[in-house]
Amino acid sequence: MSHTIKVIDHDGKEHQLDATVGFSIMEIIRDAGLDIEAICGGCCACATCHCYIGEEWIDKISTPDDDEESMLDQAFDIKKNSRLSCQIPFSEELDGITLTLAPKF
């Protein structure tokens, strides 16, 4: 069974990406060739994979841990639905999740 995520890029274009259970959301976006920096490679050591989770999906993902909160504190344009995409493992429950890449600086 195939799974997907919807990603709105920096230009406002929506992409439907194939998603693999067990990969992080960041890995799925990066592997699809979208413009996501993810400088630290998913180690929660930067905020370059910052995204905004679709409001209807917030309650379906785990809350940020202390390390992620610390990195988000250093990011720009933080919103209540801000997350680091490297810290969200894709699961079957997230099939169809929608997120928007945060602006780059």
Secondary structure per residue as TSV (DSSP state, phi and psi in degrees):
chain	resnum	aa	ss	phi	psi
A	1	M	-	360.0	131.0
A	2	S	-	-91.6	150.4
A	3	H	E	-123.9	155.4
A	4	T	E	-138.6	159.5
A	5	I	E	-128.4	154.3
A	6	K	E	-110.4	126.1
A	7	V	E	-123.1	127.7
A	8	I	E	-98.4	119.2
A	9	D	-	-81.5	-175.5
A	10	H	T	-63.9	-20.6
A	11	D	T	-96.2	3.3
A	12	G	S	84.8	6.5
A	13	K	-	-84.4	136.2
A	14	E	E	-91.7	134.9
A	15	H	E	-122.4	134.2
A	16	Q	E	-101.8	117.3
A	17	L	E	-112.3	141.8
A	18	D	E	-67.6	137.6
A	19	A	E	-125.0	139.4
A	20	T	-	-109.4	126.3
A	21	V	T	-57.5	134.6
A	22	G	T	98.9	-22.3
A	23	F	S	-80.6	154.5
A	24	S	B	-78.2	158.0
A	25	I	H	-57.3	-40.4
A	26	M	H	-59.4	-45.0
A	27	E	H	-61.4	-39.6
A	28	I	H	-63.4	-44.9
A	29	I	H	-65.9	-46.8
A	30	R	H	-62.0	-46.7
A	31	D	H	-66.1	-22.5
A	32	A	T	-82.3	-6.6
A	33	G	T	86.7	12.5
A	34	L	-	-76.1	162.3
A	35	D	S	-80.9	82.3
A	36	I	-	-127.4	128.5
A	37	E	-	-71.1	-57.9
A	38	A	-	48.9	51.9
A	39	I	T	-55.4	-40.0
A	40	C	T	-82.6	-4.0
A	41	G	S	76.7	13.1
A	42	G	S	104.4	16.1
A	43	C	S	-91.5	5.9
A	44	C	S	59.8	40.3
A	45	A	S	-117.0	8.4
A	46	C	-	-153.2	-175.5
A	47	A	-	-128.1	26.0
A	48	T	T	-81.9	2.5
A	49	C	T	-113.1	21.7
A	50	H	E	-57.6	134.3
A	51	C	E	-144.8	168.8
A	52	Y	E	-112.0	121.9
A	53	I	E	-82.0	136.9
A	54	G	-	-54.5	133.8
A	55	E	G	-50.2	-39.2
A	56	E	G	-71.1	-8.3
A	57	W	G	-104.5	-11.0
A	58	I	G	-54.2	-44.9
A	59	D	G	-74.6	-8.3
A	60	K	G	-93.9	-8.1
A	61	I	S	-113.3	156.6
A	62	S	-	-66.5	156.8
A	63	T	-	-77.0	153.7
A	64	P	-	-63.3	141.6
A	65	D	-	-84.0	179.8
A	66	D	H	-60.6	-39.1
A	67	D	H	-63.9	-43.9
A	68	E	H	-66.7	-42.2
A	69	E	H	-57.5	-41.7
A	70	S	H	-62.5	-42.9
A	71	M	H	-68.6	-39.8
A	72	L	H	-63.4	-31.8
A	73	D	T	-61.8	-21.8
A	74	Q	T	-97.2	-4.0
A	75	A	S	-85.8	164.3
A	76	F	S	-98.1	158.0
A	77	D	S	53.2	45.7
A	78	I	-	-71.0	137.6
A	79	K	-	-127.3	171.7
A	80	K	T	-64.9	-20.7
A	81	N	T	-103.3	18.7
A	82	S	E	-72.4	137.7
A	83	R	E	-147.8	162.0
A	84	L	E	-93.8	121.1
A	85	S	G	-65.7	-20.4
A	86	C	G	-71.5	-16.1
A	87	Q	G	-100.3	8.9
A	88	I	-	-115.9	103.7
A	89	P	B	-73.0	134.7
A	90	F	-	-75.8	133.9
A	91	S	-	-133.4	168.0
A	92	E	G	-57.8	-32.1
A	93	E	G	-65.9	-19.3
A	94	L	G	-98.0	9.0
A	95	D	T	-56.8	122.6
A	96	G	T	92.2	1.0
A	97	I	-	-53.0	143.1
A	98	T	E	-114.6	134.9
A	99	L	E	-146.6	159.2
A	100	T	E	-120.6	132.5
A	101	L	E	-69.1	133.0
A	102	A	-	-70.8	154.8
A	103	P	-	-59.6	146.2
A	104	K	-	-89.5	151.9
A	105	F	-	-126.8	360.0
